[in-house]
Amino acid sequence: MKITTLFSVVFLFATIGINAQDISEHALGLRLGDSDGFGAEISYQKSIGRYNRAEFNLGWRDSRDFDAFKLSGVYQWVQPIDGNFNWYYGVGGGLGNVDFEPALNLEDEDGLFVFAAGDIGIEYNFDIPLLLSLDFRPEIGLLGYGGFENDFDFDIALGIRYQF
């Protein structure tokens, strides 16, 4: 009887440990960073598998110089480090639109732009449904207008997301 009880307890804790490394089905929050002048982005993550997910971000800017939005999507591979810490990496891209104020007379033209992106970061998954992350997303402009078509940007951001 003691062996059966011991085996059951070990099995229970092993199962809890394995499940603790799973990523959340959904996460919604903010990605606060530079993002080439776009600032905060609304961020959504959707798990695709046990260690894979898709992340979508929407940033916008309404300023004196220009009005713009940027939508990005990144496919990520999540790897456990220790306990509730994970690191992740991914690839993706996005598109956006920029509209400069007419009074500026800049060389840049208004219009659509397309970019490719990479992603690498670290995250901590709290016991409550909160996920904090710090990531680095280099972006390279592929085509378009507004000075974004041949731009290389280093985007570092802090992510705060609610998991459900």
MIVO-823993 format. One line per field, with one value per residue (C-alpha): chain; residue in one letter; y, z negated, x negated. Coordinates in nm, 3 decimals, always signed. Example, Ala and Ser with C-alpha at 12.3 -4.5 7.8 and 13.67 -1.06 7.14 Angstrom:
BEGIN
ch	c(A|A)
aa	c(A|S)
y	c(-0.450|-0.106)
z	c(-0.780|-0.714)
x	c(-1.230|-1.367)
***
This chain:
BEGIN
ch	c(A|A|A|A|A|A|A|A|A|A|A|A|A|A|A|A|A|A|A|A|A|A|A|A|A|A|A|A|A|A|A|A|A|A|A|A|A|A|A|A|A|A|A|A|A|A|A|A|A|A|A|A|A|A|A|A|A|A|A|A|A|A|A|A|A|A|A|A|A|A|A|A|A|A|A|A|A|A|A|A|A|A|A|A|A|A|A|A|A|A|A|A|A|A|A|A|A|A|A|A|A|A|A|A|A|A|A|A|A|A|A|A|A|A|A|A|A|A|A|A|A|A|A|A|A|A|A|A|A|A|A|A|A|A|A|A|A|A|A|A|A|A|A|A|A|A|A|A|A|A|A|A|A|A|A|A|A|A|A|A|A|A|A|A)
aa	c(M|K|I|T|T|L|F|S|V|V|F|L|F|A|T|I|G|I|N|A|Q|D|I|S|E|H|A|L|G|L|R|L|G|D|S|D|G|F|G|A|E|I|S|Y|Q|K|S|I|G|R|Y|N|R|A|E|F|N|L|G|W|R|D|S|R|D|F|D|A|F|K|L|S|G|V|Y|Q|W|V|Q|P|I|D|G|N|F|N|W|Y|Y|G|V|G|G|G|L|G|N|V|D|F|E|P|A|L|N|L|E|D|E|D|G|L|F|V|F|A|A|G|D|I|G|I|E|Y|N|F|D|I|P|L|L|L|S|L|D|F|R|P|E|I|G|L|L|G|Y|G|G|F|E|N|D|F|D|F|D|I|A|L|G|I|R|Y|Q|F)
y	c(+0.000|+0.242|+0.176|+0.252|+0.574|+0.680|+0.603|+0.801|+1.107|+1.099|+1.060|+1.353|+1.589|+1.480|+1.557|+1.900|+1.977|+1.882|+2.094|+2.394|+2.423|+2.444|+2.784|+2.952|+2.902|+3.282|+3.592|+3.953|+4.268|+4.541|+4.540|+4.859|+4.961|+5.173|+5.017|+5.290|+5.565|+5.366|+5.319|+5.083|+4.802|+4.587|+4.230|+3.894|+3.548|+3.221|+2.883|+2.660|+2.364|+2.276|+2.488|+2.705|+3.013|+3.302|+3.660|+3.952|+4.318|+4.636|+4.971|+5.313|+5.669|+5.995|+6.282|+6.624|+6.480|+6.173|+5.935|+5.565|+5.209|+4.893|+4.531|+4.254|+3.878|+3.645|+3.265|+3.173|+2.864|+2.863|+2.680|+2.629|+2.752|+2.686|+2.695|+2.959|+3.114|+3.053|+3.189|+3.214|+3.297|+3.347|+3.489|+3.688|+4.016|+4.275|+4.578|+4.930|+5.263|+5.610|+5.949|+6.252|+6.598|+6.815|+7.108|+6.906|+6.876|+6.568|+6.353|+6.053|+5.967|+5.852|+5.494|+5.129|+4.954|+4.587|+4.447|+4.119|+4.059|+3.825|+3.787|+3.665|+3.713|+3.587|+3.561|+3.483|+3.305|+3.393|+3.154|+3.406|+3.458|+3.720|+3.692|+3.940|+3.936|+4.129|+4.082|+4.210|+4.229|+4.342|+4.458|+4.526|+4.717|+4.527|+4.763|+5.057|+5.424|+5.660|+5.592|+5.240|+5.063|+5.022|+5.083|+4.849|+4.892|+4.741|+4.712|+4.627|+4.598|+4.491|+4.277|+4.260|+4.009|+3.848|+3.473|+3.287)
z	c(+0.000|-0.084|+0.252|+0.436|+0.240|+0.298|+0.670|+0.694|+0.523|+0.744|+1.055|+0.948|+0.892|+1.218|+1.407|+1.242|+1.337|+1.699|+1.723|+1.566|+1.876|+2.118|+2.266|+2.223|+2.485|+2.516|+2.383|+2.433|+2.323|+2.414|+2.567|+2.449|+2.650|+2.912|+3.224|+3.450|+3.292|+3.256|+2.878|+2.712|+2.912|+2.837|+2.825|+2.861|+2.837|+2.945|+2.875|+3.178|+3.003|+2.672|+2.738|+3.034|+3.063|+3.289|+3.167|+3.327|+3.243|+3.349|+3.297|+3.402|+3.377|+3.409|+3.382|+3.519|+3.774|+3.902|+3.848|+3.885|+3.790|+3.794|+3.774|+3.710|+3.676|+3.546|+3.519|+3.196|+3.055|+2.671|+2.472|+2.092|+1.892|+1.527|+1.326|+1.472|+1.695|+2.072|+2.364|+2.715|+3.069|+3.388|+3.736|+3.902|+4.062|+4.102|+4.278|+4.198|+4.337|+4.279|+4.357|+4.312|+4.243|+4.560|+4.387|+4.325|+4.694|+4.620|+4.884|+4.755|+4.927|+4.764|+4.813|+4.730|+4.612|+4.561|+4.333|+4.217|+3.849|+3.615|+3.243|+2.939|+2.575|+2.223|+2.022|+1.673|+1.625|+1.282|+1.086|+1.140|+1.506|+1.571|+1.822|+1.829|+2.116|+2.249|+2.616|+2.904|+3.250|+3.536|+3.838|+4.194|+4.442|+4.764|+4.973|+4.946|+4.858|+4.570|+4.510|+4.387|+4.715|+4.658|+4.284|+4.033|+3.684|+3.348|+3.140|+2.769|+2.562|+2.231|+2.264|+2.001|+2.085|+1.920|+1.988|+2.039)
x	c(+0.000|-0.284|-0.448|-0.121|-0.071|-0.432|-0.404|-0.078|-0.228|-0.540|-0.323|-0.101|-0.395|-0.561|-0.240|-0.209|-0.571|-0.510|-0.194|-0.367|-0.586|-0.293|-0.226|+0.110|+0.383|+0.439|+0.263|+0.374|+0.196|-0.049|-0.393|-0.563|-0.865|-1.027|-0.871|-1.014|-0.807|-0.487|-0.528|-0.282|-0.125|+0.177|+0.047|+0.223|+0.065|+0.231|+0.074|+0.038|-0.119|-0.276|-0.586|-0.476|-0.259|-0.168|-0.194|-0.011|-0.077|+0.101|-0.067|+0.057|-0.058|+0.131|-0.116|-0.195|-0.439|-0.255|+0.035|-0.044|+0.039|-0.169|-0.047|-0.301|-0.281|-0.553|-0.565|-0.750|-0.917|-0.909|-1.177|-1.168|-1.469|-1.392|-1.072|-0.843|-1.114|-1.104|-1.299|-1.162|-1.262|-1.067|-1.027|-0.754|-0.670|-0.406|-0.270|-0.171|-0.065|-0.203|-0.047|-0.277|-0.141|-0.147|-0.319|-0.636|-0.741|-0.948|-1.116|-0.922|-0.596|-0.276|-0.167|-0.190|-0.508|-0.599|-0.871|-1.028|-1.098|-1.281|-1.218|-1.410|-1.314|-1.272|-0.950|-0.829|-0.497|-0.354|-0.133|+0.148|+0.255|-0.017|-0.301|-0.593|-0.840|-1.136|-1.212|-1.421|-1.257|-1.481|-1.281|-1.393|-1.180|-1.120|-0.909|-0.678|-0.678|-0.733|-1.100|-1.017|-1.093|-1.468|-1.487|-1.655|-1.507|-1.598|-1.280|-1.318|-1.000|-0.850|-0.538|-0.261|+0.011|+0.313|+0.336|+0.664)
***
